[in-house]
Amino acid sequence: AVVSTQSTGDGTTKADLSNIVREAGYQFGTFANVQCFKDTVFVLGLADVTRVATVLRISITEMSVRAYNESQAPEHLRPYISFPETLTIPTTDGMVCYGFYFPPRNPDFEKVETD
């Protein structure tokens, strides 16, 4: 869920972005890496950890959303797309850090066993 009310710079908050995305028919539980460029916002949307993150291009002025994900990648590139795994890391003062790890995928690479 979007838990922050950080602004994109023009007064649009993450909560506003969440509403625009939901009204466009997309459902994401988490937004990350918000990047703004003029009236366009790029975010990573993650519905759940079993699916790869989706890059969303949100136009504030047009109130439109364009999603880019693995299904749109060329067939020959799909085996290289990583899927997120959740991380839970204890920190100081009993706090917990949550995150996602995207393990590398490369069908052309073989793991080298070391001693």
Phi and psi in radians as a Rosetta constraint file:
Dihedral C 1 N 2 CA 2 C 2 CIRCULARHARMONIC -1.391 0.35
Dihedral N 2 CA 2 C 2 N 3 CIRCULARHARMONIC 2.005 0.35
Dihedral C 2 N 3 CA 3 C 3 CIRCULARHARMONIC -1.889 0.35
Dihedral N 3 CA 3 C 3 N 4 CIRCULARHARMONIC -0.007 0.35
Dihedral C 3 N 4 CA 4 C 4 CIRCULARHARMONIC -1.951 0.35
Dihedral N 4 CA 4 C 4 N 5 CIRCULARHARMONIC 2.664 0.35
Dihedral C 4 N 5 CA 5 C 5 CIRCULARHARMONIC -1.983 0.35
Dihedral N 5 CA 5 C 5 N 6 CIRCULARHARMONIC 0.580 0.35
Dihedral C 5 N 6 CA 6 C 6 CIRCULARHARMONIC -1.051 0.35
Dihedral N 6 CA 6 C 6 N 7 CIRCULARHARMONIC 2.549 0.35
Dihedral C 6 N 7 CA 7 C 7 CIRCULARHARMONIC -1.637 0.35
Dihedral N 7 CA 7 C 7 N 8 CIRCULARHARMONIC 2.631 0.35
Dihedral C 7 N 8 CA 8 C 8 CIRCULARHARMONIC -1.408 0.35
Dihedral N 8 CA 8 C 8 N 9 CIRCULARHARMONIC -0.110 0.35
Dihedral C 8 N 9 CA 9 C 9 CIRCULARHARMONIC 2.010 0.35
Dihedral N 9 CA 9 C 9 N 10 CIRCULARHARMONIC -0.431 0.35
Dihedral C 9 N 10 CA 10 C 10 CIRCULARHARMONIC -1.898 0.35
Dihedral N 10 CA 10 C 10 N 11 CIRCULARHARMONIC 0.227 0.35
Dihedral C 10 N 11 CA 11 C 11 CIRCULARHARMONIC 1.690 0.35
Dihedral N 11 CA 11 C 11 N 12 CIRCULARHARMONIC -0.147 0.35
Dihedral C 11 N 12 CA 12 C 12 CIRCULARHARMONIC -1.356 0.35
Dihedral N 12 CA 12 C 12 N 13 CIRCULARHARMONIC 2.243 0.35
Dihedral C 12 N 13 CA 13 C 13 CIRCULARHARMONIC -1.714 0.35
Dihedral N 13 CA 13 C 13 N 14 CIRCULARHARMONIC 2.943 0.35
Dihedral C 13 N 14 CA 14 C 14 CIRCULARHARMONIC -1.070 0.35
Dihedral N 14 CA 14 C 14 N 15 CIRCULARHARMONIC -0.586 0.35
Dihedral C 14 N 15 CA 15 C 15 CIRCULARHARMONIC -1.101 0.35
Dihedral N 15 CA 15 C 15 N 16 CIRCULARHARMONIC -0.699 0.35
Dihedral C 15 N 16 CA 16 C 16 CIRCULARHARMONIC -1.080 0.35
Dihedral N 16 CA 16 C 16 N 17 CIRCULARHARMONIC -0.759 0.35
Dihedral C 16 N 17 CA 17 C 17 CIRCULARHARMONIC -1.070 0.35
Dihedral N 17 CA 17 C 17 N 18 CIRCULARHARMONIC -0.725 0.35
Dihedral C 17 N 18 CA 18 C 18 CIRCULARHARMONIC -1.038 0.35
Dihedral N 18 CA 18 C 18 N 19 CIRCULARHARMONIC -0.735 0.35
Dihedral C 18 N 19 CA 19 C 19 CIRCULARHARMONIC -1.144 0.35
Dihedral N 19 CA 19 C 19 N 20 CIRCULARHARMONIC -0.734 0.35
Dihedral C 19 N 20 CA 20 C 20 CIRCULARHARMONIC -1.063 0.35
Dihedral N 20 CA 20 C 20 N 21 CIRCULARHARMONIC -0.784 0.35
Dihedral C 20 N 21 CA 21 C 21 CIRCULARHARMONIC -1.135 0.35
Dihedral N 21 CA 21 C 21 N 22 CIRCULARHARMONIC -0.778 0.35
Dihedral C 21 N 22 CA 22 C 22 CIRCULARHARMONIC -1.103 0.35
Dihedral N 22 CA 22 C 22 N 23 CIRCULARHARMONIC -0.745 0.35
Dihedral C 22 N 23 CA 23 C 23 CIRCULARHARMONIC -1.143 0.35
Dihedral N 23 CA 23 C 23 N 24 CIRCULARHARMONIC -0.435 0.35
Dihedral C 23 N 24 CA 24 C 24 CIRCULARHARMONIC -1.417 0.35
Dihedral N 24 CA 24 C 24 N 25 CIRCULARHARMONIC -0.047 0.35
Dihedral C 24 N 25 CA 25 C 25 CIRCULARHARMONIC 1.691 0.35
Dihedral N 25 CA 25 C 25 N 26 CIRCULARHARMONIC 0.163 0.35
Dihedral C 25 N 26 CA 26 C 26 CIRCULARHARMONIC -1.776 0.35
Dihedral N 26 CA 26 C 26 N 27 CIRCULARHARMONIC 2.515 0.35
Dihedral C 26 N 27 CA 27 C 27 CIRCULARHARMONIC -2.121 0.35
Dihedral N 27 CA 27 C 27 N 28 CIRCULARHARMONIC 1.984 0.35
Dihedral C 27 N 28 CA 28 C 28 CIRCULARHARMONIC -2.280 0.35
Dihedral N 28 CA 28 C 28 N 29 CIRCULARHARMONIC 2.375 0.35
Dihedral C 28 N 29 CA 29 C 29 CIRCULARHARMONIC -1.481 0.35
Dihedral N 29 CA 29 C 29 N 30 CIRCULARHARMONIC -0.427 0.35
Dihedral C 29 N 30 CA 30 C 30 CIRCULARHARMONIC -2.399 0.35
Dihedral N 30 CA 30 C 30 N 31 CIRCULARHARMONIC 2.416 0.35
Dihedral C 30 N 31 CA 31 C 31 CIRCULARHARMONIC -2.017 0.35
Dihedral N 31 CA 31 C 31 N 32 CIRCULARHARMONIC 2.455 0.35
Dihedral C 31 N 32 CA 32 C 32 CIRCULARHARMONIC -2.511 0.35
Dihedral N 32 CA 32 C 32 N 33 CIRCULARHARMONIC 2.859 0.35
Dihedral C 32 N 33 CA 33 C 33 CIRCULARHARMONIC 0.909 0.35
Dihedral N 33 CA 33 C 33 N 34 CIRCULARHARMONIC 0.945 0.35
Dihedral C 33 N 34 CA 34 C 34 CIRCULARHARMONIC -1.223 0.35
Dihedral N 34 CA 34 C 34 N 35 CIRCULARHARMONIC 2.156 0.35
Dihedral C 34 N 35 CA 35 C 35 CIRCULARHARMONIC -2.216 0.35
Dihedral N 35 CA 35 C 35 N 36 CIRCULARHARMONIC 2.263 0.35
Dihedral C 35 N 36 CA 36 C 36 CIRCULARHARMONIC -1.937 0.35
Dihedral N 36 CA 36 C 36 N 37 CIRCULARHARMONIC 2.476 0.35
Dihedral C 36 N 37 CA 37 C 37 CIRCULARHARMONIC -2.542 0.35
Dihedral N 37 CA 37 C 37 N 38 CIRCULARHARMONIC 1.841 0.35
Dihedral C 37 N 38 CA 38 C 38 CIRCULARHARMONIC 0.967 0.35
Dihedral N 38 CA 38 C 38 N 39 CIRCULARHARMONIC -2.094 0.35
Dihedral C 38 N 39 CA 39 C 39 CIRCULARHARMONIC -1.707 0.35
Dihedral N 39 CA 39 C 39 N 40 CIRCULARHARMONIC 0.273 0.35
Dihedral C 39 N 40 CA 40 C 40 CIRCULARHARMONIC -2.050 0.35
Dihedral N 40 CA 40 C 40 N 41 CIRCULARHARMONIC 2.399 0.35
Dihedral C 40 N 41 CA 41 C 41 CIRCULARHARMONIC -2.116 0.35
Dihedral N 41 CA 41 C 41 N 42 CIRCULARHARMONIC 2.345 0.35
Dihedral C 41 N 42 CA 42 C 42 CIRCULARHARMONIC -1.958 0.35
Dihedral N 42 CA 42 C 42 N 43 CIRCULARHARMONIC 2.288 0.35
Dihedral C 42 N 43 CA 43 C 43 CIRCULARHARMONIC -2.422 0.35
Dihedral N 43 CA 43 C 43 N 44 CIRCULARHARMONIC 2.749 0.35
Dihedral C 43 N 44 CA 44 C 44 CIRCULARHARMONIC -1.617 0.35
Dihedral N 44 CA 44 C 44 N 45 CIRCULARHARMONIC 2.199 0.35
Dihedral C 44 N 45 CA 45 C 45 CIRCULARHARMONIC -1.896 0.35
Dihedral N 45 CA 45 C 45 N 46 CIRCULARHARMONIC 2.326 0.35
Dihedral C 45 N 46 CA 46 C 46 CIRCULARHARMONIC -2.237 0.35
Dihedral N 46 CA 46 C 46 N 47 CIRCULARHARMONIC 2.011 0.35
Dihedral C 46 N 47 CA 47 C 47 CIRCULARHARMONIC -1.378 0.35
Dihedral N 47 CA 47 C 47 N 48 CIRCULARHARMONIC -0.795 0.35
Dihedral C 47 N 48 CA 48 C 48 CIRCULARHARMONIC -2.816 0.35
Dihedral N 48 CA 48 C 48 N 49 CIRCULARHARMONIC 2.940 0.35
Dihedral C 48 N 49 CA 49 C 49 CIRCULARHARMONIC -1.351 0.35
Dihedral N 49 CA 49 C 49 N 50 CIRCULARHARMONIC -0.054 0.35
Dihedral C 49 N 50 CA 50 C 50 CIRCULARHARMONIC -1.531 0.35
Dihedral N 50 CA 50 C 50 N 51 CIRCULARHARMONIC -0.112 0.35
Dihedral C 50 N 51 CA 51 C 51 CIRCULARHARMONIC -2.149 0.35
Dihedral N 51 CA 51 C 51 N 52 CIRCULARHARMONIC 2.641 0.35
Dihedral C 51 N 52 CA 52 C 52 CIRCULARHARMONIC -1.175 0.35
Dihedral N 52 CA 52 C 52 N 53 CIRCULARHARMONIC 2.612 0.35
Dihedral C 52 N 53 CA 53 C 53 CIRCULARHARMONIC -1.104 0.35
Dihedral N 53 CA 53 C 53 N 54 CIRCULARHARMONIC 2.581 0.35
Dihedral C 53 N 54 CA 54 C 54 CIRCULARHARMONIC -1.925 0.35
Dihedral N 54 CA 54 C 54 N 55 CIRCULARHARMONIC 2.301 0.35
Dihedral C 54 N 55 CA 55 C 55 CIRCULARHARMONIC -1.463 0.35
Dihedral N 55 CA 55 C 55 N 56 CIRCULARHARMONIC 2.214 0.35
Dihedral C 55 N 56 CA 56 C 56 CIRCULARHARMONIC -1.934 0.35
Dihedral N 56 CA 56 C 56 N 57 CIRCULARHARMONIC 2.350 0.35
Dihedral C 56 N 57 CA 57 C 57 CIRCULARHARMONIC -1.917 0.35
Dihedral N 57 CA 57 C 57 N 58 CIRCULARHARMONIC 1.977 0.35
Dihedral C 57 N 58 CA 58 C 58 CIRCULARHARMONIC -1.943 0.35
Dihedral N 58 CA 58 C 58 N 59 CIRCULARHARMONIC 2.136 0.35
Dihedral C 58 N 59 CA 59 C 59 CIRCULARHARMONIC -1.654 0.35
Dihedral N 59 CA 59 C 59 N 60 CIRCULARHARMONIC 2.030 0.35
Dihedral C 59 N 60 CA 60 C 60 CIRCULARHARMONIC -1.205 0.35
Dihedral N 60 CA 60 C 60 N 61 CIRCULARHARMONIC -0.753 0.35
Dihedral C 60 N 61 CA 61 C 61 CIRCULARHARMONIC -1.241 0.35
Dihedral N 61 CA 61 C 61 N 62 CIRCULARHARMONIC -0.620 0.35
Dihedral C 61 N 62 CA 62 C 62 CIRCULARHARMONIC -1.597 0.35
Dihedral N 62 CA 62 C 62 N 63 CIRCULARHARMONIC -0.162 0.35
Dihedral C 62 N 63 CA 63 C 63 CIRCULARHARMONIC 0.936 0.35
Dihedral N 63 CA 63 C 63 N 64 CIRCULARHARMONIC 0.789 0.35
Dihedral C 63 N 64 CA 64 C 64 CIRCULARHARMONIC -2.171 0.35
Dihedral N 64 CA 64 C 64 N 65 CIRCULARHARMONIC 2.754 0.35
Dihedral C 64 N 65 CA 65 C 65 CIRCULARHARMONIC -2.299 0.35
Dihedral N 65 CA 65 C 65 N 66 CIRCULARHARMONIC 2.362 0.35
Dihedral C 65 N 66 CA 66 C 66 CIRCULARHARMONIC -2.130 0.35
Dihedral N 66 CA 66 C 66 N 67 CIRCULARHARMONIC 2.229 0.35
Dihedral C 66 N 67 CA 67 C 67 CIRCULARHARMONIC -1.858 0.35
Dihedral N 67 CA 67 C 67 N 68 CIRCULARHARMONIC 2.397 0.35
Dihedral C 67 N 68 CA 68 C 68 CIRCULARHARMONIC -2.156 0.35
Dihedral N 68 CA 68 C 68 N 69 CIRCULARHARMONIC 2.089 0.35
Dihedral C 68 N 69 CA 69 C 69 CIRCULARHARMONIC -2.495 0.35
Dihedral N 69 CA 69 C 69 N 70 CIRCULARHARMONIC -3.049 0.35
Dihedral C 69 N 70 CA 70 C 70 CIRCULARHARMONIC -1.033 0.35
Dihedral N 70 CA 70 C 70 N 71 CIRCULARHARMONIC -0.578 0.35
Dihedral C 70 N 71 CA 71 C 71 CIRCULARHARMONIC -1.181 0.35
Dihedral N 71 CA 71 C 71 N 72 CIRCULARHARMONIC -0.314 0.35
Dihedral C 71 N 72 CA 72 C 72 CIRCULARHARMONIC -1.628 0.35
Dihedral N 72 CA 72 C 72 N 73 CIRCULARHARMONIC -0.123 0.35
Dihedral C 72 N 73 CA 73 C 73 CIRCULARHARMONIC -1.269 0.35
Dihedral N 73 CA 73 C 73 N 74 CIRCULARHARMONIC 2.571 0.35
Dihedral C 73 N 74 CA 74 C 74 CIRCULARHARMONIC -0.989 0.35
Dihedral N 74 CA 74 C 74 N 75 CIRCULARHARMONIC 2.501 0.35
Dihedral C 74 N 75 CA 75 C 75 CIRCULARHARMONIC -0.889 0.35
Dihedral N 75 CA 75 C 75 N 76 CIRCULARHARMONIC -0.709 0.35
Dihedral C 75 N 76 CA 76 C 76 CIRCULARHARMONIC -1.226 0.35
Dihedral N 76 CA 76 C 76 N 77 CIRCULARHARMONIC -0.261 0.35
Dihedral C 76 N 77 CA 77 C 77 CIRCULARHARMONIC -1.688 0.35
Dihedral N 77 CA 77 C 77 N 78 CIRCULARHARMONIC -0.294 0.35
Dihedral C 77 N 78 CA 78 C 78 CIRCULARHARMONIC -1.009 0.35
Dihedral N 78 CA 78 C 78 N 79 CIRCULARHARMONIC -0.654 0.35
Dihedral C 78 N 79 CA 79 C 79 CIRCULARHARMONIC -1.117 0.35
Dihedral N 79 CA 79 C 79 N 80 CIRCULARHARMONIC -0.226 0.35
Dihedral C 79 N 80 CA 80 C 80 CIRCULARHARMONIC -1.667 0.35
Dihedral N 80 CA 80 C 80 N 81 CIRCULARHARMONIC -0.097 0.35
Dihedral C 80 N 81 CA 81 C 81 CIRCULARHARMONIC -1.425 0.35
Dihedral N 81 CA 81 C 81 N 82 CIRCULARHARMONIC 2.208 0.35
Dihedral C 81 N 82 CA 82 C 82 CIRCULARHARMONIC -1.476 0.35
Dihedral N 82 CA 82 C 82 N 83 CIRCULARHARMONIC 2.602 0.35
Dihedral C 82 N 83 CA 83 C 83 CIRCULARHARMONIC -1.929 0.35
Dihedral N 83 CA 83 C 83 N 84 CIRCULARHARMONIC 2.474 0.35
Dihedral C 83 N 84 CA 84 C 84 CIRCULARHARMONIC -1.293 0.35
Dihedral N 84 CA 84 C 84 N 85 CIRCULARHARMONIC 2.571 0.35
Dihedral C 84 N 85 CA 85 C 85 CIRCULARHARMONIC -2.087 0.35
Dihedral N 85 CA 85 C 85 N 86 CIRCULARHARMONIC 2.459 0.35
Dihedral C 85 N 86 CA 86 C 86 CIRCULARHARMONIC -1.324 0.35
Dihedral N 86 CA 86 C 86 N 87 CIRCULARHARMONIC 2.578 0.35
Dihedral C 86 N 87 CA 87 C 87 CIRCULARHARMONIC -2.155 0.35
Dihedral N 87 CA 87 C 87 N 88 CIRCULARHARMONIC 2.439 0.35
Dihedral C 87 N 88 CA 88 C 88 CIRCULARHARMONIC -2.295 0.35
Dihedral N 88 CA 88 C 88 N 89 CIRCULARHARMONIC 2.027 0.35
Dihedral C 88 N 89 CA 89 C 89 CIRCULARHARMONIC -2.165 0.35
Dihedral N 89 CA 89 C 89 N 90 CIRCULARHARMONIC 2.134 0.35
Dihedral C 89 N 90 CA 90 C 90 CIRCULARHARMONIC -1.197 0.35
Dihedral N 90 CA 90 C 90 N 91 CIRCULARHARMONIC 2.455 0.35
Dihedral C 90 N 91 CA 91 C 91 CIRCULARHARMONIC -2.095 0.35
Dihedral N 91 CA 91 C 91 N 92 CIRCULARHARMONIC -2.910 0.35
Dihedral C 91 N 92 CA 92 C 92 CIRCULARHARMONIC -1.261 0.35
Dihedral N 92 CA 92 C 92 N 93 CIRCULARHARMONIC 2.804 0.35
Dihedral C 92 N 93 CA 93 C 93 CIRCULARHARMONIC 1.012 0.35
Dihedral N 93 CA 93 C 93 N 94 CIRCULARHARMONIC 0.518 0.35
Dihedral C 93 N 94 CA 94 C 94 CIRCULARHARMONIC 1.252 0.35
Dihedral N 94 CA 94 C 94 N 95 CIRCULARHARMONIC 0.210 0.35
Dihedral C 94 N 95 CA 95 C 95 CIRCULARHARMONIC -1.423 0.35
Dihedral N 95 CA 95 C 95 N 96 CIRCULARHARMONIC 2.901 0.35
Dihedral C 95 N 96 CA 96 C 96 CIRCULARHARMONIC -2.294 0.35
Dihedral N 96 CA 96 C 96 N 97 CIRCULARHARMONIC 2.379 0.35
Dihedral C 96 N 97 CA 97 C 97 CIRCULARHARMONIC -1.831 0.35
Dihedral N 97 CA 97 C 97 N 98 CIRCULARHARMONIC 2.289 0.35
Dihedral C 97 N 98 CA 98 C 98 CIRCULARHARMONIC -1.970 0.35
Dihedral N 98 CA 98 C 98 N 99 CIRCULARHARMONIC 2.521 0.35
Dihedral C 98 N 99 CA 99 C 99 CIRCULARHARMONIC -2.864 0.35
Dihedral N 99 CA 99 C 99 N 100 CIRCULARHARMONIC -3.038 0.35
Dihedral C 99 N 100 CA 100 C 100 CIRCULARHARMONIC -2.190 0.35
Dihedral N 100 CA 100 C 100 N 101 CIRCULARHARMONIC 2.437 0.35
Dihedral C 100 N 101 CA 101 C 101 CIRCULARHARMONIC -2.013 0.35
Dihedral N 101 CA 101 C 101 N 102 CIRCULARHARMONIC 2.254 0.35
Dihedral C 101 N 102 CA 102 C 102 CIRCULARHARMONIC -1.861 0.35
Dihedral N 102 CA 102 C 102 N 103 CIRCULARHARMONIC 1.638 0.35
Dihedral C 102 N 103 CA 103 C 103 CIRCULARHARMONIC -1.139 0.35
Dihedral N 103 CA 103 C 103 N 104 CIRCULARHARMONIC 2.483 0.35
Dihedral C 103 N 104 CA 104 C 104 CIRCULARHARMONIC -1.130 0.35
Dihedral N 104 CA 104 C 104 N 105 CIRCULARHARMONIC 2.523 0.35
Dihedral C 104 N 105 CA 105 C 105 CIRCULARHARMONIC -2.215 0.35
Dihedral N 105 CA 105 C 105 N 106 CIRCULARHARMONIC 2.225 0.35
Dihedral C 105 N 106 CA 106 C 106 CIRCULARHARMONIC -2.726 0.35
Dihedral N 106 CA 106 C 106 N 107 CIRCULARHARMONIC 1.815 0.35
Dihedral C 106 N 107 CA 107 C 107 CIRCULARHARMONIC -1.162 0.35
Dihedral N 107 CA 107 C 107 N 108 CIRCULARHARMONIC -0.212 0.35
Dihedral C 107 N 108 CA 108 C 108 CIRCULARHARMONIC -1.557 0.35
Dihedral N 108 CA 108 C 108 N 109 CIRCULARHARMONIC -0.030 0.35
Dihedral C 108 N 109 CA 109 C 109 CIRCULARHARMONIC -1.952 0.35
Dihedral N 109 CA 109 C 109 N 110 CIRCULARHARMONIC 2.411 0.35
Dihedral C 109 N 110 CA 110 C 110 CIRCULARHARMONIC -2.029 0.35
Dihedral N 110 CA 110 C 110 N 111 CIRCULARHARMONIC 2.360 0.35
Dihedral C 110 N 111 CA 111 C 111 CIRCULARHARMONIC -1.124 0.35
Dihedral N 111 CA 111 C 111 N 112 CIRCULARHARMONIC 2.331 0.35
Dihedral C 111 N 112 CA 112 C 112 CIRCULARHARMONIC -1.724 0.35
Dihedral N 112 CA 112 C 112 N 113 CIRCULARHARMONIC 2.113 0.35
Dihedral C 112 N 113 CA 113 C 113 CIRCULARHARMONIC -1.325 0.35
Dihedral N 113 CA 113 C 113 N 114 CIRCULARHARMONIC 2.294 0.35
Dihedral C 113 N 114 CA 114 C 114 CIRCULARHARMONIC -2.025 0.35
Dihedral N 114 CA 114 C 114 N 115 CIRCULARHARMONIC 2.770 0.35
